[in-house]
Amino acid sequence: MDGTSAAVEPGVRTAAVSSSIAHMWRDVTSARVIPNGVDLDHWSLGPGGDSLVWSGRIVPEKAPHIAARIAREAGWRLRIAGPLSNLEYYETHLKPLLSDDITYEGHLEPDELHHLVSHSAACLVTPQWEEPYGLVAAESMACGTPVLAIARGGLAEVVRAPGGLSVLPEASDELTVTAAARALSGVVAMDRGRVREHARQWCSLDATVDQYVDLYRELVAS
């Protein structure tokens, strides 16, 4: 549903994964916000490490090249993982930034990705589009790995302030790189247990299921 061409029948209840999406749909329907959840058994708490991580599809709108520039500016190693969904973008924007310290790890299997994320000091999430939710951030926080994210779409709702998690305002690439590099020291110092607890409260499958059960009970009652 894009909020322009869709129509909702009277009496139909809808759910959106973020307030950002609910706002987008506002002229069509009033949606209950129920965030997506991640499996905390799979995305378990990890020890951290001495590298940053970025994961997702290698496409312009996810902008891993911005993460590479942030890591280089801050003097951190960065490991990038995800499918090469746009080879032209990879060849022209990301590959020239790769080095001994900024590496592309490939499209990893789920267990491999969990190991990478849980053994990282922090996760960079650098969208150049309006993220509907921000599943990568939720998965990272479930591992105890703190997130430094650009506030686009629903991502800022996932990476909230209670645990001290950091969200950068949308800005030019240059300002984003500079601000993120400065913020990294505080992000990697966050308590991983508190980050995991934040994910348990806001991003877990149990939290999602509980909210849908409440919605279904309301529907049955009405």
Secondary structure, DSSP 8 states (H G I E B T S, - for coil): --SSS----TT--EEESSHHHHHHTTTT--EEE----B-TTTS------SEEEEES--STTT-HHHHHHHHHHHT-EEEEES--S-HHHIIIIIGGG--SSEEEEES--HHHHHHHHHTSSEEEE--SS--SS-HHHHHHHHTT--EEEE--TTHHHHS-TTTT-EEE----HHHHHHHHHHHHHHHHTS-HHHHHHHHHHHSBHHHHHHHHHHHHHHHHH-
